[in-house]
Amino acid sequence: MNNSDVKRLEAQLIDLKASLLLQEDEHKQSSQPVELDQAEVGRHSRIDAMQAQEMALETARRCKKHIVEVEKIILRIESDDFGSCGACDEDINIRRLEFDPACVYCIGCAEKQEEQ
């Protein structure tokens, strides 16, 4: 993998991180506490609102986890470890990285991880 490929993939990761940060913020705003006033919101509507709140919180947690993963990959780029498999240390196929620049395993090792 040449330097221009790495720079292009790094730019994709930075864009992905920015997008995830926006999504996380949107979901945090959607997870505001549910009003407890029964006169204002019926029982079923309140349950629906609480469920939506929990879904927004979980989505925000998943966004945060993905942000951390992307930050780790960006650090791998800075330390020249980017593009090598985290398990077998072989080069990850450039097409795999173009599809998902945040992957850390080659196809073979990723399949082994799924089997476990």
Wavefront OBJ file of the C-alpha trace (Angstrom):
o trace
v 0.000 0.000 0.000
v 1.465 3.334 -0.997
v 1.428 6.631 0.894
v -1.408 8.133 -1.171
v -3.627 5.133 -0.325
v -2.899 5.620 3.370
v -3.644 9.365 3.180
v -6.917 8.724 1.337
v -8.007 6.098 3.877
v -6.984 8.370 6.745
v -9.184 11.122 5.300
v -12.080 8.635 5.131
v -11.527 7.729 8.781
v -11.457 11.374 9.836
v -14.706 11.997 7.937
v -16.242 8.892 9.543
v -15.227 10.102 13.005
v -16.790 13.524 12.374
v -19.998 11.884 11.177
v -20.101 9.605 14.222
v -19.575 12.548 16.565
v -22.568 14.308 14.995
v -24.703 11.172 15.273
v -23.683 10.676 18.896
v -24.655 14.268 19.705
v -28.028 13.913 17.968
v -28.816 10.723 19.878
v -27.762 12.252 23.182
v -30.197 15.096 22.551
v -32.935 12.550 21.775
v -32.378 10.826 25.086
v -33.635 13.629 27.304
v -35.613 12.508 30.390
v -39.225 11.542 29.816
v -41.821 13.808 31.432
v -43.540 12.101 34.382
v -46.756 14.150 34.253
v -49.530 11.606 33.523
v -51.942 14.388 32.543
v -49.628 15.501 29.761
v -48.623 12.083 28.405
v -50.752 8.945 28.506
v -49.404 5.686 29.909
v -48.755 4.110 26.501
v -47.280 7.276 25.046
v -44.971 7.549 28.046
v -43.838 3.938 27.598
v -43.172 4.633 23.915
v -41.198 7.749 24.851
v -39.164 5.805 27.411
v -38.434 3.096 24.850
v -37.332 5.713 22.306
v -35.146 7.294 24.980
v -33.437 3.951 25.721
v -32.921 3.291 22.020
v -31.326 6.727 21.611
v -29.033 6.081 24.596
v -27.947 2.712 23.192
v -27.313 4.209 19.765
v -25.208 6.951 21.384
v -23.218 4.276 23.267
v -22.605 2.375 20.033
v -21.509 5.572 18.276
v -19.055 6.259 21.102
v -17.648 2.729 20.827
v -17.220 3.132 17.073
v -15.527 6.527 17.593
v -12.996 4.904 19.932
v -12.313 2.175 17.340
v -11.775 4.782 14.600
v -9.425 6.756 16.870
v -7.383 3.588 17.462
v -7.094 3.041 13.710
v -5.958 6.648 13.208
v -3.276 6.032 15.857
v -2.221 2.916 13.913
v -1.735 5.111 10.854
v 0.452 7.485 12.846
v 2.552 4.591 14.178
v 2.885 2.944 10.719
v 0.962 -0.174 11.831
v -2.006 0.588 9.583
v -2.787 -2.031 6.973
v -1.340 -4.990 8.812
v -3.528 -7.600 10.475
v -3.820 -7.294 14.245
v -3.605 -11.090 14.626
v -1.212 -12.509 12.010
v 0.651 -9.277 11.058
v 0.088 -9.942 7.324
v -0.999 -7.079 5.045
v -4.754 -6.497 4.854
v -6.015 -6.407 1.262
v -6.372 -2.804 0.057
v -9.888 -3.521 -1.264
v -10.914 -4.631 2.232
v -9.505 -1.408 3.685
v -11.238 0.673 1.023
v -14.543 -0.964 1.954
v -13.942 -0.511 5.694
v -10.803 1.433 6.651
v -11.515 0.655 10.319
v -10.967 -3.102 9.961
v -7.980 -4.500 11.836
v -8.034 -8.127 10.685
v -7.386 -9.768 7.330
v -10.181 -11.934 5.914
v -8.741 -15.180 7.291
v -8.278 -13.883 10.824
v -11.671 -12.136 10.795
v -13.323 -15.455 9.894
v -11.437 -17.191 12.709
v -12.594 -14.471 15.153
v -16.230 -15.073 14.124
v -15.906 -18.832 14.656
v -14.796 -18.379 18.262
l 1 2 3 4 5 6 7 8 9 10 11 12 13 14 15 16 17 18 19 20 21 22 23 24 25 26 27 28 29 30 31 32 33 34 35 36 37 38 39 40 41 42 43 44 45 46 47 48 49 50 51 52 53 54 55 56 57 58 59 60 61 62 63 64 65 66 67 68 69 70 71 72 73 74 75 76 77 78 79 80 81 82 83 84 85 86 87 88 89 90 91 92 93 94 95 96 97 98 99 100 101 102 103 104 105 106 107 108 109 110 111 112 113 114 115 116
